[in-house]
Amino acid sequence: MSLFQKKLEAKFYSLSSGKEPVKEWLKELHKDDRHTIGLDIKTIEFGWPIGMPVCRPLGQGLYEVRSTLKNRTIARVFFCMEENFMILLHGFIKKTQKTPEKELEIAYKRLKETKK
């Protein structure tokens, strides 16, 4: 067994239409920002279980990937666990210190859908 083996594999949450909201959101970002978020996701894939500052549990099986982008912009990707997968549920750019309820509601709704 390799010392550098993934402990989790990231998968994108998929809507019934087949769209993958986090993948589409990432494509809209600058390539440097995508790279930073990708490295943070990779850190979790290889280092699980991992805590702050890269990952934080939010409760009820929801976690967040915490990324600091250029110009000190903050990005968050919410995910849940399913077997050996981290399901990337929702991503957004954080504009206030407190996470907006609207963003949490989207993530928790998608979390519930993955548990059906």
N, C-alpha and C positions, 0 to 999 in steps of 0.2 A: 504494500500500500504506500502510495506517495505521500510525503509530508505535506505537499501542496495540492491536496485534492479538495474539490468543492464539497462542502458539507450540506449545502443547499443549492438549488438551481432556481434562478429567477424565471418566472413566467408572467406574461401579461394577462391581466383580467380581460375577458372578451365579452362584449355585449351580445345579445341574441342576434343582432344584425351582422355579427362577425367583426365589428370594429373593435380596436384595442385602444381605449382612450389615453392610457399612459404613453404608449408608443407614439400616438399621433401628437400628444403634447410635447414629447421629447423632440420630435422632428421639427417643431416650430422654434425650438431654442437654438441659440448660437452653438456651433460645434464645440467650442471650448466648454460651454456649460454642460452640454450633453456628455462630454468626456469626464468632467468632474463628477456628475451624478452617476455615471457608469462606474467610475472607480469606487465610489462609495457603496454602490450596490455590490460590486465585486468583493469589496472588503467584508461585507456581511456574508456573501456566499462562501467565502473561504474561511472566515473567522467565527462563524456562528457557534455558540452564542456570543454575542458581542453587545456592549452597552454604549454609554455616552463616550465621546461626543457624536459618534456616527449613527447610533441606533437608540431608539427609546421606545419602551412599551407605553401604549396609551390606554390599555384596558380592554377587556372583552375580546382578546385575541388580535387586537389591532396594534401595529407597530409603525414607526416612522423612520425613514432614511433621512438623515439631517445633512444637507449639503450647503456649503458656503461657496457661492459663485464669485465671479469677478465683480469688482466694485462693491464687495460686501453684501451682495444680494443673497437672500436666503431662499432655498428651494426645499420642498418636502415631498417625499413620495411615501404614501401610506401603503402598507402591505399586511397580509396575513399569512399564516403558515398552513400548508396542507401537505401532509406526509413530509417529504424532503424538498418541498418547493416553497419559495416565497412568491406569493401571488401579488403582483404590483397592481394595486387597486385604483389609485388616484394620485395625481401629481399637480403641484401648483407652486407659484412664486409667492412667498410670504411677504406681505407688505406692512404688517403690524406685528407687535411683539406677541400678542395672543393669537392663537390659531382661530380663524373665523369658523363659527358654527356651521356655516354652509359647506365648508370644505370637509369638516368632520362628518356631517350628515351624508354626504356623497360616499365617503369611505365606508361608513358603517352600513349603509344600504347595500353596497357591493359586497361587503363582508358577509352579510346575511345571505345574499344570493349564492355565494360560493359554498355555503354550508347546507344548501338544499339537496 
